[in-house]
Amino acid sequence: MGKPTSIYSGFYRGRPPLVGPGGTVGHKNLSLLRRFVSKRGGIMSKQMNGSTSKQQRSVTNAVKRARSLAPLTTANNEI
């Protein structure tokens, strides 16, 4: 069993990894990045994603880089 982080929080279970083993969050991984972009093209918050702050920063940087290089457009147009 895990060690409780505080009296009120119960047991700390951690969060599942953002990507599988060996995977990276990069601007070329468009299938992963589309999970974090809304239909209108905005980056979803970490509360909606279920990601940590560190993971959210890497996702945000990857989405912005993909937008500037144009493989990921501003609007998430899925056909």
N, C-alpha and C positions, 0 to 999 in steps of 0.2 A: 504494500500500500504506500501511497505517497504521503508526504508530510504536508499538513495543511498550511496554507500561506497566512491565514489569519483565522480568528475565531469564527467569523461570519461567512467566510468564503467556501468552507467545505474543503474538499480535496482538490488539489490542482491537477488537472488532467492534461494540460497543454493543448495546443492546437495541432490539427493535422498539417503535414507539410503542404506547401503551396503547389509544388510540383513533385513528381515521383523521384526516386533515387536516380541520380545522374542527370536529371533535367535541370535546366537553367531558365531563369526569367530573362529573356532577351528580346530585342526588337525584331528578331527574325521569327520568333515563335508566335505566329499570328493566331493559331487556334487557342493558345493559352490566353493571349491578350484580349481576345474577343469576349472571354468570360468576365472580364473586369470593366468592359465598356458598355454603357447603356445603349439602347436603341437610338437615342438622340445624339450619341457621340461623346457623352461626358464620362469621366472616370468615376466609377462607383466608390462609395466610401468604404472604409475598412470594416465598419459595422455590418454592412451588407455583404461584403466579401467573406468575412470571418477570418481576416488576416491580421497579423501583428503589425506594429508600426514599421518595423524594419522591412517586412515583406511588402507593405503598402508603398513605402518609398521606392523600392526596386521596381514595383509594378508601374508606378507613376513615371519614373524615369524611362522605363522601357516603352511605355505608351507614347510619351512625348517624343522620344527618339524615332519611333516607328511613324508617327505623324509627320515629322519633319522630313524623313526619307521617303515618304509616301506609300509604303506598303499597307499602312492602316490609315484610312481616310478619317475625317472628322466624324462623319456619320457612319454608323455601323450598318452598311447595306448588305444584308444577307439575302441571297436570292434563293 
